[in-house]
Amino acid sequence: MRKIVRTVLIIAAAVMAFIIGASLLIGALWNGTFNFLHPKEIETYHSPNGEYRLVFEQMGDPQWPFGPTDIRLTLQNSSGKTVERVSAQLLDDGVSASERNVKSITWNEDAVVVILSASEMEDKSISIAYRKS
């Protein structure tokens, strides 16, 4: 009888170890291997004078299950040349980025100032200077 109980306990422990190991592997693959950082354009904003545009993109998927969302702001001039790229993260409970995350955009004389907003972070100000060439 002891041998049967011991065998059942060994099998149960092996099954539990397999389940835990498989869960950890799937979680690691989901956050790393399957989280391709292909940009997904959310919105494009144009300066009042038409000289610049600001492209708001989400990079890949939010980290699973409730992690940050990687985003990128790309400032381009009127000919489409990239002036500057700024990467940031939104802490929004694993939700994808959307237009609602851009609280305001101010086109100043020397820079554009973007205020990012999300549910799990204080508003974040990002300033991107124009480099006239």
Helices and strands as residue ranges (DSSP letters): H 2-31, E 39-46, E 52-59, E 69-77, E 82-90, G 99-101, E 102-107, E 111-118, E 121-129
